[in-house]
Amino acid sequence: MSRWAGIDEFIAVGEEGNFTKAAMVLNVSVAHISRQVTQLEQRLNSQLLTRTTRSVVLTKEGETFLHQIKHLQYAMDDATASLAEQQRTPKGKIKLTAPVMYGETFIMPAVHVFMQQYPDVEVIMALSNQQENLVEGGFDLAIRLGHLKDSSLKARRLSARHFVICCSKEYLKHFGEPHTVAELQRHQCLVGNSSYWRVCEQGRDKHIKIAGRLQCNSGWALADAAKKGLGIVQLPNYYIEDDLNAGDLIPILTNYQPKPEGVWGVYPPRQFVATNVKALLNHLAISLS
C-alpha cells in the first residue's frame, strides 16, 4: 500500500471536522473516507481521531500529525502546479517596473522581442527611478541595479554593470592625468545624484567625496559634459561604451575600478513563479548578457 494512502482523506477530516463534509470535499463516499483513515491509523499504529456519533475530534497525536503532514501536501500541490505551469506556453499579463534610462534603453527592446515571440503575453511597464513596492503595486517583476536592500524578495542576477572613471583627451591635455584618487581633489569632477564615487583601493571598496562646478542627475548629460572637456566623470559602462570605443573618452584610474554590480530581476516571494514571468527572466538574462 502506498505510504500516501489515506493522507488526503485524513487531512480533509481534520480540517472539516466530520466524515460527511470530508467526503463532499474530495467527492468520494463516506465509507471510503472512513476506510482510508482507519487503514492509515493502523499503519501508523496510532489513533488520530476520536469518533463519536455526533462528531470527530483530533487526538493530540492527530493534531501533531495533521500540522506536519500539511507541509507535505503544500509541497505536493506546489510541485504539481509548477509542473503544469512549465507545460504551458507563456501568456497573460506581466506588470513590471525598471529604472527609466535602463528600462528605455535595454529592458523594453528586449521585452518587445519577447512579445513578438509570445503573442498572448500582455505587458504593463512602469518606468520609474523610485523603487516601487512590488506587493502593494501588484508587480510581477522589477529590474533593480546595484546592491539589493530588500532581502524578503526573490532575485535573479541578469547581468552586471561596471563603473568607469574617464574624461576627454582635451581635459587631460589641459589639466593632466590623476594617478591616485587623492589627486581628484585638484580636478573638476562631474557630479551625479551623489557627491561620492565608489572605488576599490587595495582590494577594498570605499567611497570618496568629489566636487566640481557641474552637478546633474542625467548620466547622458554628464557623459556629454565629459566629452566636451568639462571634467572627469564616473558612470556605468552602458552610458559611455560607444564613447570609450570611439576614443572620445579615455578611462583613467583603472587600478581603482570598483567591483561590478548586479543587474537583477526581482520578484515577490510566491510559492512558484508564473510561466510568463519565468520565461521573461530567461529571455532578459540572454538579452542582457
Secondary structure, DSSP 8 states (H G I E B T S, - for coil): --TTTTHHHHHHHHHHSSHHHHHHHHTS-HHHHHHHHHHHHHHHTS--EEE-SS-EEE-HHHHHHHHHHHHHHHHHHHHHHHHHHHTS---EEEEEEE-HHHIIIIIHHHHHHHHHH-TTEEEEEEE-SS---HHHHT-SEEEEESS---TTSEEEEEEEE-EEEEE-HHHHHHH----SGGGGGGS-BEE-S-SEEEEEETTEEEEEE---SEE-S-HHHHHHHHHTTS-BEEEEHHHHHHHHHHTSSEE--GGG----EEEEEEE---SS--HHHHHHHHHHHHHH-
